[in-house]
Amino acid sequence: MSETELKARTGVDGLDDILLGGLRRGRVFLLEGSPGTGKTTIATQFLLAGAADGERGLYITLSETEQELRETAVSHGWKLEPPNEVFELVPPESLLDEDQQQSLLYSSDLELGETTKRIFGAIEQVHPSRIVLDSLSEIRLLAQSSLRYRRQVLAMKHYFARNQATVLMLDDLTTETLDKTVHSVAHGVIRLEETAPAYGAERRRMRVIKYRGQRFRGGYHDMVIDTGGVRVFPRLVSAEHRTEFTRETITSESAALDKLLGGGIERGSSTLVLGPAGTGKSLLTLTFAVQAIERGEKAALFIFDEEIGLLFERAKGLGIDLAGLQAEGNLQIEQIDAAEMSPGEFSQRVRACVHELGARTVVIDSLNGYQAAMPEEKQLILHMHELLQFLNRQGATTFLTVAQHGLVGDMKTPVDVTYLADTVVLLRYFEAAGRVRRAISIIKKRTSAHEDTIREYTIGGSGITLGEPLTNFQGVLRGVPEILGDPNLMPVGGE
């Protein structure tokens, strides 16, 4: 039997990738998490995936009613119908009889034995290849002690093994003590978690704690529950994504800008554009994206801060028809509401644009919005590091913007990713002769030498136009320049 045939697909987008194929057939797996984390949804997807492969499934529910379970399936557009069966294990009528509850003849031993007998009877009747047991909390309460609970789970495991069924046992972690009895018994353990940030939607993630006899993708993986089921976003490991490409230098339509950059931007590199609000960071990165499309490539824009309709209007005033480029399929533009999106989902969207659209130029505008909307995410810089490494290894040219705090004078950078970027472009306001001017300079470039001058630039109907190097000033980067020579400024002109 091949490795693929040895695995049972889970039917959950991304989860099979994390498990390197799925769940080992004929084994018992534990899916644990607090109520609301998505256990029932994943279990249903597991049975539906089996039905698609011609396998019979059985959902044994001890906590939800059959009607509740079927209504949940309908809400996702599914139907639990043959070859999948639902067995609702109704509590004994004695539990509803007050006289019987007070009887000395009634004991949890009898109820636990009856529950197990009925579970085995349902399995004998259906002969399923896939089984979901929801949930272990009921059996733990009936067992009343860790020893009896462990013996009961072991007995069930051996029974499942004789029937060669792939079993997913759910645990809602509602007991006061964290009992890890099943962790040692199960072949694999998957933990689901949910957090509620101070602002924005709840965030869900999963982690594979254990999987006997094989590798898996470790760490936390973000996930969401949408209509249609659970989607998991495997943690991005850039080292796994290497693509052969030619590291050529990409030039722009501005000879002055290319000269400032030391010839242009290298393919497979990242460029960070720093500057205060209004200096033209978005316009500069947008120019490179449009030029990539004009070369016959595809580009992707991820907009965090600006409303997309306003961006379209502003670009139109500069002669750039973003709507037309998007309609032609050459430009993918996504408005990102990061308060509703996890870093893992964002990385997945970027990856999809590279793999499915074939984008060779990617713009992320800006990292301020990326960071500010996810204040409780502790590892955003690591997320961005892996994402930039991935894009570089795919041969994509990446442009990021960061708005510095302040307009002139001492500037503060809220997101310090200058060490991650291959090229850093600094934009500045400065005052001279009673006018507000803009200056551009390259302060870092890993891939080649660059011009060390500071050039004034203007923004007009034709985009960004660079002038000659500013040689008559000192302190432009501080925003408080001093005139060293002739007080008459050199006029701005394109080259």
PLY file of the C-alpha trace (Angstrom):
ply
format ascii 1.0
element vertex 495
property float x
property float y
property float z
element edge 494
property int vertex1
property int vertex2
end_header
0.00 0.00 0.00
1.41 3.41 -0.98
1.99 6.22 1.52
-1.05 8.04 0.13
-3.26 4.97 0.56
-2.07 4.58 4.16
-3.48 8.01 5.01
-7.12 9.05 5.41
-7.74 12.56 4.06
-9.23 14.92 6.64
-11.07 17.04 4.07
-9.86 20.21 5.83
-7.99 22.70 3.63
-4.41 22.95 4.89
-4.66 20.26 7.58
-3.53 17.40 5.35
-0.50 19.52 4.42
0.34 19.91 8.13
-0.15 16.16 8.69
1.86 15.34 5.54
-1.05 13.51 3.92
-3.70 12.95 6.57
-4.49 10.54 9.41
-2.95 7.08 9.51
-5.65 4.53 8.68
-6.73 2.15 11.42
-5.48 4.39 14.22
-7.11 6.46 16.98
-6.60 10.23 16.99
-7.58 12.84 19.57
-8.97 16.23 18.55
-9.20 18.46 21.61
-10.21 22.04 22.23
-12.61 24.22 24.18
-16.23 24.54 22.98
-16.45 26.67 19.84
-13.00 25.94 18.47
-14.27 23.88 15.51
-14.02 20.25 16.61
-17.45 19.21 15.35
-16.91 20.97 12.03
-13.56 19.25 11.45
-15.03 15.88 12.45
-17.87 16.33 9.96
-15.42 17.28 7.21
-13.45 14.14 8.06
-16.52 11.96 7.49
-17.51 13.80 4.29
-14.00 13.33 2.88
-14.32 9.61 3.57
-17.73 9.46 1.84
-16.16 11.16 -1.21
-13.62 8.32 -1.26
-16.38 5.69 -0.95
-15.84 5.00 2.75
-18.60 4.44 5.30
-18.60 6.75 8.32
-20.29 6.81 11.73
-20.75 9.87 13.93
-21.43 8.84 17.54
-22.72 11.81 19.51
-23.02 11.76 23.28
-23.33 15.52 23.79
-25.23 17.01 20.83
-28.53 15.70 19.52
-28.74 14.25 16.03
-30.95 17.15 14.97
-28.41 19.72 16.19
-25.64 17.90 14.37
-27.55 17.77 11.09
-28.55 21.44 11.37
-24.89 22.39 11.84
-24.02 20.41 8.71
-26.77 22.16 6.73
-25.42 25.57 7.81
-22.23 24.68 5.93
-24.11 23.37 2.91
-23.56 19.70 3.77
-25.80 16.67 4.25
-25.00 13.83 6.60
-26.46 11.00 4.57
-25.35 7.46 3.63
-22.64 6.19 3.54
-22.38 8.35 6.70
-24.60 7.52 9.67
-25.35 9.43 12.87
-25.88 7.55 16.13
-27.25 9.64 18.98
-26.55 8.00 22.29
-29.55 9.06 24.38
-29.06 8.93 28.18
-30.92 6.07 29.93
-34.47 6.88 30.95
-33.47 6.21 34.55
-31.62 9.53 34.54
-34.93 11.27 33.90
-36.72 9.38 36.67
-36.28 11.10 40.02
-37.07 7.92 41.95
-34.48 5.94 40.05
-31.86 8.64 40.61
-32.22 8.16 44.36
-32.02 4.35 44.12
-29.00 2.56 45.58
-29.15 0.18 42.61
-28.24 2.95 40.20
-24.49 3.44 39.73
-22.12 5.03 37.23
-20.59 1.58 36.68
-23.81 0.33 35.15
-24.23 3.43 32.99
-20.61 3.36 31.75
-20.95 -0.29 30.80
-24.27 0.35 29.06
-22.83 3.33 27.17
-19.84 1.34 25.93
-22.08 -1.58 24.93
-24.33 0.68 22.87
-21.34 2.33 21.15
-19.94 -1.06 20.15
-23.39 -2.18 19.02
-23.71 0.81 16.67
-20.30 0.06 15.19
-21.18 -3.62 14.69
-24.33 -2.57 12.85
-22.74 0.01 10.51
-19.21 -1.46 10.03
-17.69 1.99 9.37
-14.22 2.76 8.05
-14.25 6.15 9.81
-15.62 6.84 13.28
-16.13 10.09 15.18
-16.75 9.86 18.94
-18.13 13.11 20.36
-17.17 13.52 23.11
-14.83 11.92 25.62
-15.97 14.32 28.34
-19.12 12.25 28.88
-17.13 9.04 29.26
-14.66 10.73 31.62
-17.51 11.86 33.87
-19.01 8.37 33.92
-15.63 6.79 34.72
-15.19 9.09 37.77
-11.51 8.15 38.20
-8.43 8.41 36.02
-7.74 4.67 36.31
-11.20 3.60 35.13
-11.16 6.27 32.42
-7.80 5.06 31.08
-8.92 1.42 31.10
-12.11 2.35 29.27
-10.25 4.33 26.58
-7.74 1.47 26.13
-10.59 -1.03 25.74
-12.20 1.16 23.11
-8.87 1.61 21.30
-8.33 -2.16 21.05
-11.88 -2.62 19.84
-11.42 0.03 17.14
-8.13 -1.58 16.07
-9.83 -4.95 15.58
-12.35 -3.25 13.31
-9.55 -1.45 11.38
-11.38 1.88 11.64
-9.78 5.32 11.60
-11.16 7.04 14.70
-11.36 10.71 15.65
-12.19 11.18 19.33
-13.25 14.67 20.40
-12.57 16.19 23.80
-14.00 19.58 24.81
-11.62 20.02 27.79
-14.46 20.94 30.14
-13.14 19.08 33.17
-11.56 21.02 36.01
-8.30 19.09 35.82
-6.38 18.73 32.58
-6.40 14.96 32.16
-3.88 13.89 29.52
-4.70 10.20 29.75
-5.73 9.96 26.11
-2.56 11.74 24.94
-0.50 8.65 25.72
-3.08 6.29 24.25
-3.89 8.09 20.99
-1.75 7.70 17.88
-1.91 11.46 17.32
-3.15 14.54 19.16
-4.37 17.80 17.60
-5.11 20.81 19.82
-7.48 23.62 18.77
-7.35 27.02 20.48
-9.32 30.25 20.38
-8.30 33.70 21.60
-10.31 36.91 21.84
-8.22 40.02 21.10
-9.09 43.36 22.68
-10.43 44.48 19.31
-11.49 42.53 16.24
-12.79 39.05 15.59
-11.75 36.01 17.56
-8.60 34.23 16.39
-8.32 30.47 16.09
-5.25 28.32 15.70
-4.23 24.66 15.87
-1.17 22.65 16.78
-0.26 19.01 16.26
1.05 17.92 19.64
1.86 14.33 18.71
1.88 12.01 15.71
3.55 8.65 16.25
6.03 7.37 13.70
6.11 10.30 11.29
7.07 13.93 10.85
4.53 16.75 10.76
4.57 20.53 10.52
5.10 21.71 14.07
4.13 24.97 15.70
0.89 26.90 15.65
-1.14 27.25 12.46
-3.85 29.90 12.11
-7.31 28.73 11.08
-10.81 30.09 10.43
-14.32 28.66 10.44
-16.26 29.82 7.38
-19.43 28.66 5.69
-18.13 25.53 4.01
-15.96 24.37 6.89
-12.65 24.94 8.62
-9.68 26.26 6.69
-6.18 25.96 8.13
-3.23 28.08 7.04
-0.03 26.03 7.46
2.79 28.01 9.02
5.01 29.38 6.28
8.51 27.88 6.21
10.38 29.77 3.50
13.16 27.18 3.25
10.64 24.73 1.75
9.89 27.04 -1.19
12.85 27.47 -3.51
12.47 28.30 -7.18
15.11 28.72 -9.86
15.02 32.14 -11.48
17.37 34.65 -13.10
18.49 37.44 -10.79
18.25 40.25 -13.30
18.16 43.98 -12.64
14.78 45.59 -13.29
14.90 49.18 -14.47
12.21 51.83 -14.18
11.06 54.46 -16.66
13.09 57.09 -14.81
16.80 57.26 -15.63
17.37 59.44 -12.56
15.69 56.91 -10.26
17.65 54.02 -11.77
20.88 55.96 -11.30
19.97 56.64 -7.68
19.29 52.90 -7.19
22.58 51.89 -8.75
20.98 50.60 -11.94
17.56 49.47 -10.71
15.89 46.89 -8.45
17.06 43.26 -8.48
14.53 40.51 -9.09
13.97 38.39 -6.00
14.73 41.23 -3.59
12.72 43.33 -1.15
12.54 47.11 -1.03
11.37 49.10 1.98
10.11 52.64 1.40
10.28 54.78 4.55
8.89 58.25 5.06
6.27 60.41 6.78
2.67 60.52 5.60
2.10 62.15 2.22
5.60 61.83 0.83
4.51 59.49 -1.99
5.41 56.05 -0.65
2.33 54.38 -2.11
2.78 56.16 -5.44
6.41 55.08 -5.71
5.60 51.40 -5.08
2.56 51.59 -7.36
4.78 52.88 -10.14
6.96 49.76 -9.94
3.87 47.51 -9.99
2.50 49.21 -13.13
5.86 49.01 -14.86
5.99 45.26 -14.09
2.62 44.84 -15.83
3.87 46.84 -18.80
6.76 44.33 -19.06
4.17 41.57 -19.44
4.27 40.38 -15.82
1.57 40.21 -13.16
1.48 42.16 -9.92
-0.36 42.04 -6.59
-1.22 44.90 -4.22
-2.21 44.35 -0.58
-3.66 47.56 0.82
-4.00 47.93 4.60
-4.50 51.64 5.16
-6.19 53.29 2.19
-9.75 52.69 1.04
-9.49 50.92 -2.30
-11.96 53.20 -4.09
-9.96 56.26 -3.07
-6.77 54.59 -4.29
-8.36 53.99 -7.69
-9.39 57.64 -7.98
-6.00 58.92 -6.85
-4.18 56.66 -9.30
-6.48 57.74 -12.12
-5.39 61.35 -11.52
-1.83 60.21 -12.20
-2.78 58.43 -15.41
-2.89 54.91 -13.91
-6.03 52.86 -14.58
-5.94 50.33 -11.75
-9.49 49.16 -12.41
-8.60 48.37 -16.02
-5.44 46.48 -15.04
-7.44 44.50 -12.50
-10.18 43.69 -15.02
-7.56 42.38 -17.46
-6.33 39.94 -14.81
-2.82 41.40 -14.67
-3.24 43.07 -11.28
-4.63 41.56 -8.08
-5.68 44.17 -5.51
-6.87 43.14 -2.06
-8.14 45.45 0.65
-6.97 43.85 3.89
-8.98 44.34 7.05
-6.30 43.08 9.38
-8.56 43.37 12.43
-10.45 40.43 10.92
-7.45 38.51 9.63
-4.64 36.55 11.25
-1.02 36.75 10.06
-1.25 33.16 8.82
-4.22 33.92 6.59
-2.49 37.00 5.21
0.61 34.95 4.35
-1.62 32.39 2.64
-3.22 35.10 0.48
0.18 36.39 -0.60
1.31 32.85 -1.41
-1.83 32.27 -3.48
-1.12 35.38 -5.56
2.39 34.11 -6.30
1.46 30.49 -7.00
-1.95 30.86 -8.64
-1.85 34.33 -10.22
1.87 34.15 -10.98
2.58 37.60 -9.51
6.21 38.67 -9.90
5.82 42.02 -8.12
4.15 42.25 -4.70
3.33 45.49 -2.86
2.39 45.55 0.85
1.11 48.99 1.84
1.71 49.42 4.70
3.34 47.59 7.57
1.89 50.20 9.95
-1.60 48.87 9.29
-0.34 45.30 9.45
1.11 45.89 12.90
-1.48 48.25 14.36
-4.41 45.96 13.56
-2.71 42.97 15.20
-1.32 44.45 18.45
-1.57 41.20 20.38
0.37 39.15 17.84
3.82 38.78 19.40
5.76 37.46 16.42
4.77 39.75 13.54
8.38 40.46 12.61
9.05 36.72 12.32
5.93 36.35 10.17
7.20 39.12 7.91
10.72 37.64 7.82
9.41 34.28 6.58
7.10 35.99 4.07
9.90 38.13 2.59
12.23 35.13 2.39
9.49 33.16 0.64
8.87 35.93 -1.91
12.59 36.37 -2.56
13.01 32.63 -3.17
10.08 32.67 -5.59
11.78 35.38 -7.66
9.16 37.96 -6.71
10.16 41.59 -6.25
8.58 42.91 -3.05
7.88 46.51 -2.04
6.85 47.45 1.49
5.99 50.84 2.94
6.30 52.13 6.49
4.95 55.52 7.56
7.23 57.18 10.07
5.79 59.20 12.93
6.16 62.93 12.48
6.56 65.13 9.41
9.91 66.90 9.87
12.73 66.72 12.36
13.26 63.62 14.48
11.39 60.67 12.94
10.19 57.54 14.71
9.79 54.24 12.87
7.07 52.12 14.53
7.98 48.94 12.65
11.72 48.37 12.36
12.19 46.00 9.45
15.08 47.86 7.84
17.36 44.90 8.59
15.02 42.56 6.68
14.82 44.57 3.46
17.49 44.35 0.76
16.98 47.97 -0.26
15.80 50.88 1.89
14.48 54.04 0.23
14.09 57.09 2.49
11.65 59.88 1.64
11.77 63.21 3.50
10.11 66.58 3.78
12.37 69.57 4.17
11.85 73.31 4.25
13.82 75.69 2.02
13.20 79.25 0.90
9.74 79.24 2.44
8.56 76.11 0.63
7.98 72.49 1.62
10.17 70.22 -0.49
10.56 66.46 -0.81
13.82 64.55 -0.94
14.66 60.92 -1.75
17.76 58.91 -0.94
18.93 55.29 -0.82
20.32 54.44 2.59
20.86 50.69 2.05
21.25 48.31 -0.87
22.58 44.81 -0.40
22.74 43.70 -3.98
24.85 46.46 -5.55
26.37 49.87 -5.08
24.04 52.86 -5.16
24.18 56.60 -5.44
24.84 58.23 -2.08
23.30 61.56 -3.00
20.02 63.12 -1.90
17.72 64.19 -4.74
14.72 66.46 -4.66
11.59 65.10 -6.33
8.12 66.30 -7.23
4.79 64.53 -7.64
2.66 65.54 -10.59
0.38 64.26 -13.31
3.22 62.18 -14.76
4.08 60.59 -11.44
7.35 61.10 -9.55
10.02 63.25 -11.20
13.53 63.39 -9.76
15.85 66.37 -9.99
19.61 66.80 -9.68
21.38 65.87 -6.42
21.00 68.45 -3.65
24.55 69.68 -3.12
23.76 73.03 -1.51
22.16 71.64 1.65
23.14 69.84 4.79
20.70 68.21 7.21
18.01 67.32 4.66
17.48 63.89 6.20
16.87 65.52 9.58
14.24 67.74 7.97
16.05 70.90 9.10
18.50 71.71 6.25
21.15 74.38 6.24
22.09 76.16 3.02
25.80 75.79 2.37
26.12 77.57 -0.97
23.94 79.61 -3.27
20.55 80.13 -1.56
18.81 79.71 -4.93
17.50 76.17 -5.13
18.18 74.13 -8.19
15.00 73.67 -10.25
13.53 70.19 -10.36
13.78 68.53 -13.74
13.58 64.98 -15.00
16.44 63.18 -16.62
0 1
1 2
2 3
3 4
4 5
5 6
6 7
7 8
8 9
9 10
10 11
11 12
12 13
13 14
14 15
15 16
16 17
17 18
18 19
19 20
20 21
21 22
22 23
23 24
24 25
25 26
26 27
27 28
28 29
29 30
30 31
31 32
32 33
33 34
34 35
35 36
36 37
37 38
38 39
39 40
40 41
41 42
42 43
43 44
44 45
45 46
46 47
47 48
48 49
49 50
50 51
51 52
52 53
53 54
54 55
55 56
56 57
57 58
58 59
59 60
60 61
61 62
62 63
63 64
64 65
65 66
66 67
67 68
68 69
69 70
70 71
71 72
72 73
73 74
74 75
75 76
76 77
77 78
78 79
79 80
80 81
81 82
82 83
83 84
84 85
85 86
86 87
87 88
88 89
89 90
90 91
91 92
92 93
93 94
94 95
95 96
96 97
97 98
98 99
99 100
100 101
101 102
102 103
103 104
104 105
105 106
106 107
107 108
108 109
109 110
110 111
111 112
112 113
113 114
114 115
115 116
116 117
117 118
118 119
119 120
120 121
121 122
122 123
123 124
124 125
125 126
126 127
127 128
128 129
129 130
130 131
131 132
132 133
133 134
134 135
135 136
136 137
137 138
138 139
139 140
140 141
141 142
142 143
143 144
144 145
145 146
146 147
147 148
148 149
149 150
150 151
151 152
152 153
153 154
154 155
155 156
156 157
157 158
158 159
159 160
160 161
161 162
162 163
163 164
164 165
165 166
166 167
167 168
168 169
169 170
170 171
171 172
172 173
173 174
174 175
175 176
176 177
177 178
178 179
179 180
180 181
181 182
182 183
183 184
184 185
185 186
186 187
187 188
188 189
189 190
190 191
191 192
192 193
193 194
194 195
195 196
196 197
197 198
198 199
199 200
200 201
201 202
202 203
203 204
204 205
205 206
206 207
207 208
208 209
209 210
210 211
211 212
212 213
213 214
214 215
215 216
216 217
217 218
218 219
219 220
220 221
221 222
222 223
223 224
224 225
225 226
226 227
227 228
228 229
229 230
230 231
231 232
232 233
233 234
234 235
235 236
236 237
237 238
238 239
239 240
240 241
241 242
242 243
243 244
244 245
245 246
246 247
247 248
248 249
249 250
250 251
251 252
252 253
253 254
254 255
255 256
256 257
257 258
258 259
259 260
260 261
261 262
262 263
263 264
264 265
265 266
266 267
267 268
268 269
269 270
270 271
271 272
272 273
273 274
274 275
275 276
276 277
277 278
278 279
279 280
280 281
281 282
282 283
283 284
284 285
285 286
286 287
287 288
288 289
289 290
290 291
291 292
292 293
293 294
294 295
295 296
296 297
297 298
298 299
299 300
300 301
301 302
302 303
303 304
304 305
305 306
306 307
307 308
308 309
309 310
310 311
311 312
312 313
313 314
314 315
315 316
316 317
317 318
318 319
319 320
320 321
321 322
322 323
323 324
324 325
325 326
326 327
327 328
328 329
329 330
330 331
331 332
332 333
333 334
334 335
335 336
336 337
337 338
338 339
339 340
340 341
341 342
342 343
343 344
344 345
345 346
346 347
347 348
348 349
349 350
350 351
351 352
352 353
353 354
354 355
355 356
356 357
357 358
358 359
359 360
360 361
361 362
362 363
363 364
364 365
365 366
366 367
367 368
368 369
369 370
370 371
371 372
372 373
373 374
374 375
375 376
376 377
377 378
378 379
379 380
380 381
381 382
382 383
383 384
384 385
385 386
386 387
387 388
388 389
389 390
390 391
391 392
392 393
393 394
394 395
395 396
396 397
397 398
398 399
399 400
400 401
401 402
402 403
403 404
404 405
405 406
406 407
407 408
408 409
409 410
410 411
411 412
412 413
413 414
414 415
415 416
416 417
417 418
418 419
419 420
420 421
421 422
422 423
423 424
424 425
425 426
426 427
427 428
428 429
429 430
430 431
431 432
432 433
433 434
434 435
435 436
436 437
437 438
438 439
439 440
440 441
441 442
442 443
443 444
444 445
445 446
446 447
447 448
448 449
449 450
450 451
451 452
452 453
453 454
454 455
455 456
456 457
457 458
458 459
459 460
460 461
461 462
462 463
463 464
464 465
465 466
466 467
467 468
468 469
469 470
470 471
471 472
472 473
473 474
474 475
475 476
476 477
477 478
478 479
479 480
480 481
481 482
482 483
483 484
484 485
485 486
486 487
487 488
488 489
489 490
490 491
491 492
492 493
493 494
